[in-house]
């Protein structure tokens, strides 16, 4: 595939690619556009440089190799998507009563509350846990990287398709994907707080009820959001990795 990959924004699979980013974009609707490949509404050299610096500060990714490393870690759900991965697998093997027994054996109020949040997450999305929180942010960084000229258009297409194939393999509907995203985001918000004893009640209350229900309501009310208008079963193409991306990944492996 050459770097002259041509996007047809009306192609069903392209719209499916863009829909994957909808949950993340929905939190910054004043700044981002669902249907622009590069998302940002603020264009121009100065705006691009400000956005680049913001992403450097948030993600710690300045150079192309750092972008690629982070994108692939997210695309493989190895950032926050791996949180409690073994425990989600364990929960799948236990009955509800057996799990409650396990929770009762955990020391500490915070640890027990986290286990209850894990249980509810499992009941909502199964063993995928928080993986959509990583997949969605991966698509966000891919599109941002394209806008900031870190990635070419053919690399953009390949990476969105690569992530999309993983998303279709792990989830069975947009609702499933969105629930995993918002539960993952809720846990992340809790995890960065300084005092878990004070914030654990917010994780249980907002994470289980308010955050999920409000997020779905707001996203469905957003007429520009793509995600609910796109067929989940949309077939995705088979794309070859661009030579430029292949070369850089080989170099990164040798470093």
Buried (B, 14 or more C-beta within 10 A) or exposed (E): BEEEBEEEEEEEBBBBBBBBBBBBBBEEBEEBBBBBBBBBEEEEEEEBEEBBEEBEEEBEBBEBBBBBBBBBBBBBBEBBBBBBBEBBEBBEEBEEEEBBEBBEEEEEEBEBBBBBBBBBBBEBBBBBBBBBBBBBBBBBBBBBBBBBEBBBBBBBBBBBBBBBBBBBEBBEEBBBBBBBBBBBBBBBBBEEEEEBEEBBEBBBEBBBEEBBEEBBEEBEEBEEBBBBEBEBEBEBEEBEBBEBBEEBBEEBEEE
